[in-house]
Amino acid sequence: MSAGAQSEAWFSRAQAALPGGVDSPVRAFGAVGGTPIVIQSAKAQTIVDVDGFEYLDFVGSWGPLILGHAHREVVAAIEAAVRRGTSYGAPCPAEIELAEQVVQSYPGIEQVRFVSSGTEAVMSAVRLARGATGRDFIVKFSGCYHGHVDHLLVAAGSGLVTLGEPSSAGVPADFAALTRILPLDDEAALDELFAADGKRIAAVIIEPVPANNGLLIQRSEFLSAVRERCDRHGSLLIFDEVISGFRLGPGGAAAHYGLVPDLATFGKVIGGGMPVGAFAGSRALMRELAPEGSVYQAGTLSGNPVAMTAGLATLGVLREADGWHRLEELGRHLEQVLGEALRESPCRASLARLGSIFWIALFASTPPRAAEAVAPASGEAYASIFHSLLAQGIALAPSAYEVGFLSLAHTTADVDRLGEGLSAALCNVNHGALAND
Ligand code: PLP
């Protein structure tokens, strides 16, 4: 579908004023083609573009909006907070209360520091891990994204256990050389790396629910193996829960898998749609941070009272409304409806789902667990599905490798509508490309 005249006009102005017309690359529709719809407003499960077209939204601002857009109680809390001042640069009750909630909710966590984005949370957690261990190496998994931190914008070189290579211009090769990349779902590669470099590894960072290269749901045995190898070699385990934290449940993926990381990073849901990130750990680790310890970390807007209030209001509604349980039920319904749509289509595709996070795995009869198993040619077929859905008033993420999100604002009827829309979209897709061969 092509964007409306107003979206076209705004995006043309955007291209003059903003690099690529956007402030975050995937918004540019580069992976699906066409002009991005420019959004005027959003409410509950619906977004409205500048031409007045409405879309049933399954992006949810890429994860934060677990209650849906502009939730009444969150908006009221933000309005009240703004009237009390937008930033103090000093401690405030809201940040202390939100920190206490994280501590009470998440396994093994005793202290929290708030920052303003997921990237900042990961960057700070990595520095803390290096400071606390006195080691330099960081291990990450291919297919996991941890924000645009220099040391983690690194791709695997050739071979399974490899030195990192920068995956962005501007990342010095010397930085990337301190990062090791492993495939997910592969205990043998893990062992090989720890045997070679175990004493130099400060931390292993993983999205316990990898959701940035499709949804690569891990075997709990693999995650336990990662925990065990870290313990055995004195390396810290960082769970990047920027997506999964407070979305899968109050204890995130850690509680889901029954594992306790040394450090956890948060973002998205914890900020209720405002710019918030956080990292957290035991008292013994967190005391290494300035002002008590020697690992420096700071932020003008960190613990911002308006953002903290939005996070508190969001978690409050989730608890009062039995939110996580309801999201799991809606997720089960989605799994059934989309699973059926995919089974009945002539295309080879499957559905991955955990809680309220879902992903359509094209060219895969069962959802893959490692990035290397994700079909590289999904893009073109996905673009056709994406545009067909958009023309039907349904918004999925503009990339084959991004997940979808359910919110408490979605209904079973919304999910049914997505199922019908997907069936129609699959009929139009190039069947040769997606055929059940
Ligand atoms: N970590 C994970 C797992 C993410 O998915 C993201 C962003 O999508 C980040 C970190 C970075 O967060 P932000 O975009 O808030 O900087």
Boltz pocket constraint, residues with backbone or C-beta under 6 A from the ligand:
constraints:
  - pocket:
      binder: B
      contacts: [[A, 62], [A, 116], [A, 117], [A, 118], [A, 119], [A, 120], [A, 122], [A, 145], [A, 146], [A, 147], [A, 148], [A, 207], [A, 211], [A, 212], [A, 240], [A, 241], [A, 242], [A, 243], [A, 267], [A, 268], [A, 276], [A, 277]]
      max_distance: 6.0
